[in-house]
Amino acid sequence: MYFKIKLLLITILLLINNPALSNDIIAYVDMDLIMNKSKVGKQISKKLSEEHNSNLNYFKTKEEELKNKETKLISQQNILDNAELEKQLKELQLDASKYRNEKSKRISDLNSKKLKATKILLEKINPILSEYADKNSISIIMQKKDVVIGKTELDKTDEILKIIDEKINKININ
């Protein structure tokens, strides 16, 4: 029993005194910058922005149509009998409900396209990062947002950005 305790104590002391030496190379990249500043990232942003603006124009037009129908119905309120007024009011409410459903569907579709495009771009970037790490003997590549403090020479964003611009030309998001 005494021998086991003595052996355990010596082992612990030897482990504590050994400094940990590491030859691992660590780098970090700013993925947000890569996603937004790369050629393909800019293309994706442009397409999504165009679709968003198209949706906004469509929504504005539909809202104006609904407001005009409402204004017309209010102006005819005293002229129409109650049955006809109720009928037109229900039609207006149905149109407004259809508009809200279509608006939420278009917004949802745009968000899903954005997520899909981001996922596809990340899937194409990962092999490039792996290849870069292998060529440069880098053990770990981290995202810049996860790094608290790091030497600027460990930031490989610009190098990765150039490689991505060379290797990825287009991503289809439709």
N, C-alpha and C positions, 0 to 999 in steps of 0.2 A: 504494500500500500504506500509506504514512504517513497519507494522508488518511482511509482507512477506519478505521484504528486511532484516529485523533483523533476522528472522528465517533462511533465506538462509545463512547469514553471520555466524551465530552460527553453522549451520550444516557444513559449509566448514571448520571452525576452528576446530571442533571436529574431522573431518576426517583427517585433516593434522596432528594433534597431536597424533593420534593413530598409534603406530608402527605396522607394518605388521609382524605378527608372522606366521611362516610356519613350519609345522611338516612333510612336504613332503621330501622324501628321493630321491635323484637324484644319478644316476650312469652313467658311460659311458663305452663303449666297442670299441675296435679297430676292426671294421668289416673287414678291409683289411687283418689284421693279421689272423682273424678267417677264412676268405675265402682261404688264402694261406697256413696256418699252420695246419689246421684241417686235419684229415686222409682223409676225403672225398674230401676236397679241393685239397689235394696233388694228389689224384687219378684223379680228373678232369684235373688238370694241366698236369699230366703225359700223359693222353690220348690225350689231345689237342696238346701237344708238339710232341708226336709221329706222329700224323697226319700231323702236320706242317712240320716235317722233311721228312716224306714220300712225301708230296707235293713238297718240295724243290728238292728232288732227281729226282722226275718225271719231274719237270720243267727243271732241268739241262740236263737231258737226251734228252728231246724234243728240247731244244735250240741247243744242239750239233748236233742233226739230221738236224735241219733247217740250221745250219751253214755249215754242210757238203754238203747239197744239193746246197746251194748258191755257195760254193767253186767249186763244180763240174760243176755247170752251168756257172760260170765265166771261168773256164778252157776250156769249150767246146764252148765258145762264138764265136770263129773264125771258128770252124768246122761246127756248125749247120747253117742251113739257117734261115732267119729272121722269117718265119712263125713258125718253130719248136721252135726257141728261145723264141718268144712271148708266145707260148703255155706253155712252161715249166716255164717261168717267172710268168705267171698268176697262174699256179699250186702252185708255191712257195709262191706267195702272198696269195693265198687262204689258204694254210697250215699255214702260219704265222698268218692270221686272226683267223683261228680256234683255234690255240694255245693261242692267246691273250684272246679270249672269254672263253676258257676252264680255263685258269689261273685265270681270274677275277671271274668266277663261283666258282672255288674251294676255292679261298680266301674268297669270300662272304659266302659260305657254312660253312667254318671254323669259321668265325666271328659270324654267326648266331648260331652255336652250342655253342660257348663260351657264348653268351648272354643267350641262353636257359638254359644252365647248371647253370649259375649264378642266373638266375631267380628262377629255381627250388630249388637251395640250399637256397636262401633267404626265399622262401616260407616254407621250412622245418625248418629254423632257427627261424622264427618269433614266432611260438607257443612255442618253447623252451624258448625264451626270455620272453614271456608273463607269462609262468609258473614260471620262475625264479623270475620275478618281483612280482608275487602274493605271492610266498612262503617267500620272503624276505621283503615284504612290501615296495617295491620300486615304487615310483610314476612315475618316468620318467627314461628311459634309452636312452641315447644319443650316437651318434657316436663320437668317439674320435676326428675325424678330425674337428668336429664342436665346440669342447671345446677349449677355448683360454687358460685358466688356471684352473686347478682342482687338488684337493688333490689326491695323488696316491692311497689312500685307497678307493677312489670312482671308480677306474678302476677295472672292474669285468671281464676283457677279459679272464684271465687264468681260472677262474671258469667256465665261459660260454664255453670256448674251451674244457674243460674236459667233460662237459655235452654233448656237440655236438658230441665229439668222441665216447661217450658211446651210444648215441641214433641214430645217422645217420651212417650207414655202407657203403651204396653205392647209387650212383645216376646214372641212365642210361641216357647218353647224345646222344644216336644215334637216 
